[in-house]
Amino acid sequence: MGVVSKFARKFGYILDNIARWIVVAMMVLVVGNVISRQFGTPIPGAIEWTEFLSAMVVGLSLAFCGAQGGHIYLELFTDKLNIKVQTVLHVVIDFLCLVFLSISFWRIVIYANDMKLSGQVSMTTKTPYYFFIYVVAFGLLAYALVTLGSMIDNLRKGVQR
């Protein structure tokens, strides 16, 4: 495992821990809202904040999931192939994923900038959207780093064989 992969794994783990704490905050918010509704005073904007926090959880947990190999991977077709062909396929797939994630990051940052400039806010709490969109973009960038590390490792394996 190379330096990039090690750093990406550690960074993904840190982001995943942040996402876990956000899930805890989301659970407290939802339970607090349910309890407060029983007393006739629901928490204003609880649904909006649950949506915001959910987006952050998904964005921040992508990199760790990718580092653990938690995404769908079809080994059924590639296991029958030659080791060199498997390595080339892994590198090509990692490259395509890296391109996709990089373009997605770039476009989401542009979208967040547009939201910031337009002043878009949520209906109830008047919370700006752009911060949460930046967090999702940052999660995609971290996932791209994991993919880059995987691609470098696969290239290194291919050169050694």
C-alpha positions in Angstrom: 0.0 0.0 0.0 1.4 3.3 -1.1 1.7 6.6 0.7 -1.4 8.0 -1.1 -3.5 5.0 -0.1 -2.4 5.2 3.5 -3.2 8.9 3.7 -6.5 8.4 1.9 -7.5 5.6 4.3 -6.7 7.6 7.4 -8.4 10.7 6.0 -11.5 8.7 5.0 -11.6 7.2 8.5 -11.5 10.7 10.1 -14.3 11.9 7.8 -16.3 8.7 8.6 -16.0 9.4 12.3 -17.3 12.9 11.7 -20.2 11.4 9.8 -20.9 9.1 12.7 -21.2 12.0 15.1 -23.5 13.7 12.6 -25.7 10.7 12.6 -25.8 10.9 16.4 -26.7 14.6 16.2 -29.4 13.7 13.7 -30.8 11.0 16.0 -30.9 13.4 18.9 -32.7 16.0 16.7 -35.3 13.5 15.5 -36.0 12.1 19.0 -36.1 15.5 20.5 -38.6 16.6 17.8 -40.8 13.6 18.5 -40.7 14.2 22.3 -41.3 18.0 21.9 -44.3 17.3 19.6 -45.9 15.5 22.5 -45.8 18.8 24.4 -47.2 20.8 21.5 -43.9 22.5 20.6 -42.1 20.8 17.8 -38.5 21.9 16.9 -38.8 24.4 14.1 -36.9 23.3 11.0 -36.2 19.7 12.3 -37.0 18.2 8.9 -34.7 20.7 7.1 -31.9 20.0 9.4 -32.4 16.3 9.2 -32.1 16.6 5.4 -28.9 18.8 5.7 -27.3 16.4 8.1 -28.2 13.4 5.9 -26.5 15.0 3.0 -23.4 15.6 5.1 -23.4 12.0 6.3 -23.5 10.6 2.8 -20.8 13.0 1.5 -18.4 12.4 4.4 -18.7 8.6 4.5 -18.1 8.0 0.8 -14.3 7.9 1.1 -14.1 5.5 3.9 -16.6 3.2 2.2 -14.4 3.3 -0.9 -11.3 2.6 1.1 -12.9 -0.4 2.7 -14.0 -1.7 -0.7 -17.6 -1.3 0.4 -18.9 -0.4 -3.0 -20.3 -2.8 -5.5 -17.5 -4.7 -7.3 -18.1 -7.4 -9.9 -15.4 -10.0 -9.4 -17.5 -12.7 -10.9 -16.4 -11.6 -14.4 -12.8 -10.6 -13.7 -11.8 -13.6 -11.6 -11.6 -15.8 -14.7 -9.2 -13.4 -16.5 -5.5 -13.4 -16.5 -3.8 -11.5 -13.6 -2.3 -8.9 -15.9 -5.7 -8.3 -17.6 -7.3 -8.0 -14.2 -4.7 -5.4 -13.2 -5.3 -3.4 -16.4 -9.0 -3.5 -15.9 -8.6 -2.3 -12.3 -6.5 0.6 -13.4 -8.9 1.6 -16.2 -11.9 1.4 -13.9 -10.1 3.4 -11.2 -9.1 6.0 -13.8 -12.7 6.3 -15.1 -13.9 6.6 -11.5 -11.3 9.3 -10.8 -12.4 11.3 -13.9 -16.0 11.0 -12.9 -15.4 12.0 -9.3 -13.2 14.9 -10.3 -15.8 16.2 -12.8 -18.5 15.7 -10.2 -16.5 17.6 -7.6 -15.9 20.5 -9.9 -19.5 20.8 -11.0 -20.8 20.5 -7.4 -18.5 23.3 -6.3 -19.8 25.4 -9.2 -23.3 24.6 -8.1 -22.5 25.6 -4.5 -20.9 28.8 -5.7 -24.1 29.6 -7.6 -26.2 28.9 -4.6 -24.0 31.1 -2.5 -24.2 34.0 -5.0 -28.0 33.7 -5.4 -28.5 33.6 -1.7 -30.7 30.5 -1.7 -31.8 29.6 1.8 -34.1 27.0 3.3 -37.8 27.9 3.8 -38.2 27.5 7.6 -34.8 28.2 9.2 -33.4 30.4 6.4 -30.2 28.3 6.5 -28.0 28.8 3.4 -27.7 25.6 1.3 -24.2 26.2 -0.1 -22.3 25.0 3.0 -23.9 21.6 2.9 -23.2 21.3 -0.8 -19.6 22.2 -0.2 -19.4 19.4 2.4 -20.7 16.9 -0.2 -18.2 18.1 -2.8 -15.4 17.7 -0.2 -16.6 14.1 0.4 -16.4 13.5 -3.3 -12.9 14.9 -3.4 -11.8 12.6 -0.6 -13.3 9.7 -2.4 -11.3 10.7 -5.5 -8.2 10.7 -3.4 -9.0 7.1 -2.3 -9.5 6.1 -5.9 -6.3 7.7 -6.9 -4.5 5.7 -4.2 -6.1 2.5 -5.5 -5.1 3.3 -9.0 -1.5 4.0 -8.0 -1.4 0.7 -6.0 -2.8 -1.2 -9.0 -0.3 0.4 -11.3 2.5 -0.6 -8.9 1.2 -4.2 -8.9 1.1 -4.3 -12.7 4.6 -3.0 -13.0 5.9 -5.6 -10.5 4.4 -8.5 -12.4 
